[in-house]
Amino acid sequence: MSTQAIAAGLAGPEATTPRGDGRVGPAPVRIVVAYGFWLFLLSDIIMFSALFASYAVLSGQTAKGPSGHDLFELRHVGIETLCLLFSSYTCGLGVLALERRRLTFFYMGFALTFALGATFLGLELSEFVGLVARGAGPSRSAFLSAFFSLVGLHGAHVTAGLLWLSFMVAQTAARGPRDFVRRRLLCFSLFWHALDIIWVALLTLVYLMGAR
Amino acid sequence: MEHYVGQHVGSIDKAPGVGEQSGSLATYTAGLGFALLLTGASFMVSQTNLLWPPGVPAGLAVLAIAQMGVHLVFFLHIGTGPDNNNNVLALAFGLLVVTLIVAGSLWIMAHLNANMMPASAIMEMQR
């Protein structure tokens, strides 16, 4: 780090600590934590890729049962997609508001994120219940087993995300926007955005290609 | 701020989503706009005959990959700057593993299917 930057106070409290010999010490905690969480997200995506691969292999094995073309309702799926996309947007804005210490906007953003995420989950559950009621449950065919494990795992991630979100909002209310709270919220927002990326792949491979 | 420091030294790293200038209302809104356009295009391609029908899966794959790129850049702030090297390298390794798992499974299973005796012939042999 240049000495000018330190002298001008541009480095900020979280910037890399100078060691006095012109070189720099370890990276700030915020950077290390977010990078570690990014590695976790990538490994999570690799886990999903195994289920994507099994779905792609098994999607034609319907055991003379219903195929994706008979089962999927794209209007329903479109609303789910919009819910998740807008919740990603409001989550990003919420974190942005917290960084600028605008707590009201932060709570509004995260309330919207929760509402949209819960709507997504409700729609997905109603789809699952409808499929099982029509006799197209996970035990009907290899295609449906793969479908329920892949889409269900994503739904389980969204459920965990909603719990995490509620916990983080409560923690922000109790402890204020301190460094460790903001780091956890940053990790949560990365998690939420990653779920949206997985949904894009899921929407394309499972629903859009399957409904044709 | 990290960006400012990074410009001077070049050895200071950035993490996904970190950085004052990388995330702003305009970035997120632009990302949302691109994502909406690409999602709309995906639904349109899959529901109409706008594209030559055998090319539709390829078209959908291209649109999906483009949208994932938009999400990475605008929401997760994975950019191409020198302070973003670690993040991009980790992403590249993740993509390599994902490609190996997905393409490898499809390749192997397609060949297994091709080499498999039809079920009726197996039944015949068991008599």
Interface residues (C-beta under 8 A of the other chain):
Chain A: M1 S2 A5 L10 A11 G12 A15 T16 V24 A27 R30 I31 V32 V33 A34 Y35 F37 W38 L39 L42 S43 I45 I46 S49 A50 F52 A53 S54 A56 V57 L74 G78 T81 L82 L85 F86 S88 Y89 G92 L93 V95 L96 E99 L186 S189 L190 H193 A194 D196 I197 V200 A201 L203 T204 L205 L208 M209 A211 R212
Chain B: M1 E2 Y4 V5 H8 V9 S11 I12 D13 K14 A15 P16 G17 V18 E20 G23 S24 L25 Y28 T29 G31 L32 A35 L36 T39 S42 F43 V45 S46 Q47 V56 P57 L60 A61 L63 A64 Q67 M68 H71 L72 F75 L76 N86 N87 A90 L91 F93 G94 V97 V98 I101 V102 G104 S105 L106 M109
